[in-house]
């Protein structure tokens, strides 16, 4: 059965799960294709601020910090994330345009949609990493830091506190007079730097930055304004294999402004981002004469086509990820949020599965359940990005149980689950209590059609491809499948950060 979801410009797709069993009319399924992009925004605004020339002056300091974060994440900027928009920030914006939108770059102009794209990347990065501003004891500087607590370090006499994350390690010191200079000297003398170290030596500030093997080190010390002669020191260390973007953003954010933040009352940037996410292919207006394309190119695929919608995917090793076939069907390009172009390795129409490959290596992935077999009544967690950009851009988690060991019309390659899922969840992992993948979310029953046929409204009837079918598909394609090592996570304490980072929005460009 084939059903269009919604009407007008809302784009979606619904078909029965698996092979039709020939039972007419009684039950229909709503496949969670992806979050269809709202296409009315351009018509409502006539392009509006998205096609206006970018001017940083009306933006709040907090919003300009967000833009500096987005430029840092995109690789166009390396500097202070302080909300002071000077020549360096503007040049980084122009470099971003030159890299991603050749048509606009030819005009020498930066438009509102460029700021919207940069803001989108920043908000997604902050959501994925959990970075937030911290300050106050025991942290003397104010900086963006990952989740976790600062605990006493091994040098209590130096007032040392440590926060350890899989990507970075942050150490803070409240040192007595003279010790800050010693620390910086030890940094230079004790490590064989493979790149020329960067140093600042001023009367009230010391900075040392260097590379050491696969790690990077940044140390900053400032005179404490409240303790004469004392220094406050923050050390940020990029762990080997860690995310360099996290390191760069933390280092750039480090400062002495006690009120530094990325949250403000001005909704100018968030409004731009919402309008940008709502752009639809049919209603995209003609560009101004100086620009030949209204929508910039996204990522390195050369492609930035208008966005059709989004689904969910998850890494099963450091380069391969799984999603639902209908998420990537008929897309001109499939990308991650940062513009990384994904290639489709294989699809299985009968199972509604797709295997994708990413050129950017992921540090995190989710192991598959050893057998892939679910048990009736077992608790499960569905992870995904429902209504991405329309409700929020954060990873969502819902709880439920395996309510049947078959799918629609007794499909043996599917299970029925009660965990609530919405459009955009398609392709997301269904986790068992040990944190392994026991299924792939693909569909929900179409409530309205079912009610019209039967007179009753179904509740919590959703479907996932079985872990067993997923295992067979990936093994047939020769995908590497690392298994769970060490103690399994206790999901009663929440979904671990590494698992969260392994689940990503997947963008379908029309």
C-alpha positions, 0 to 999 in steps of 0.5 A: 500500500502506498500513502502520501503523508499530509497534503500540500507541500508536506513531503513524505512516504508510507508503504507497508512494512516488508513484503505485502501479505495481500490482506486488503485495507484493514491495517496500514503502516506509516513509514517514518521516512524522515522529517520532511522539511517545511517548504513554506518558510521561503514563501512566507518571508520571500527569502527575507533575512536569509537572502539579506547581506550578513551584518554581525552588528545586530547579533548579540554577543552570545550569538556571535560566540555561537557563530565563532563556534560554528566557524571553528567547528567548520575549520574556518576559524581559530581564535578567541570565542569571545563574541567580539566580531572583528576582522578575523571573524569576518575573514573566517566567515568569508573563507567559509563562503569561499569553501562552501558556496562558489556562486556567492563567493564570486560576488564577495558577499556573505548572506544570512543563510550562510550565518544560518548554516554556521549557526546550525553547525554550532548548535548541533555541535554543542548538542552532540558534545554537551559542551557548556560554559563553566566558571567559579570554584574550582574553575577560575577561568570561564570556558566551555567544558564537557559534562562531568565533575572536576575532582581533586587531582594528584597535586592538591598543594597546587589547588589542582582539579581534573575533568577527564573526558574521552576527547580532552582532559582539563586541569585547573590550578590555583597556584602560589606565586612562582609556580605558574612560571615553573609549570610553563617552563616544565611544559617547554622543557619536558615535552619533545614538541613536534611543532614549533610551540606557541608562547605568550609571556606578559606581565599578567598572562602566560600561554604555552601551546604545543603538539606532543605526538598525537596529543595537543597541549594548551596552558594559560595562566592569569594573575588572580585579581583577588589574590595578590601574586597568585595565578590561575592556570587552566590546562587543556589536553587533547587525547590521542584520537580525540576530537580536535574540534572539541579541543579548539572550541574549549581553548578558544572559549577560555577567558576571564569574562565571568558572564561568558555564555552562548545563551541570550535573549536575542532570537535573531540567530535561532530564527535564521536557523529555523528558517534555514531548516524550513527551506523547501525545494519547490518554494526556494526563491530566485537568488538576487542577481548577484547570486546564481544559487539561492541555497549554498553548497553544503559540504565537500560533495559539491552538492548542497541541494535543497534539504528534503528531510532527515532521518537517523543513523548509527555507527556500527564501526568507525566508518560504517553506519546503518539507517533505514533504506527509505531515509536515503531513497531517491536522495541526490546526496546523503550527508551528516550535519557537518556536510560530510558526504555519505556513500550508500554501500548497500540497501536491502529493500525487503528489510528496509535497511541501508549501509552507509560509509563515512569518509570521516572516522567516528570515535564511537560506535554501538556494538550489535547484540550477540545473537540479535534475538529479542525476548518478549517483554524485554525493555528497549530504548529507541534513540533518534532525531524526531521532527529534527529542526522543527521541535529541537535538534537534540537526540531523543530517547524513549523507553518501551518493551518488546510487545511482539516477536513479529511485525506487521502481518507476522513479519518474522524479520520485524518486532513490535515495540511500545517505545514511542517513535515519530517521523525522523526516528527512522533508521535509529537504533533500538537498544537492549538493556546491555546497550547493544543494538537489538533492532533498527526503528523503521515504522509505526502503525498509521493510527488514522487509517487504522481507526477509520478501518476498525473504529478504534485508535491503536496505541504504541504499535511501532516496528523495528527490523530485528537484530538478527536480520540486521546481523545477517545483512551486515555480515553479508556485506562484509561490514566489520562488527566490533563486539562489546568489550568490558562491562556493559553500561547500566542504561538505568543511569542514562544513555552513555555519552559514547552511545549518544555520539554514535547516533547521528542525524542523516540528511537527505538532499533533494 
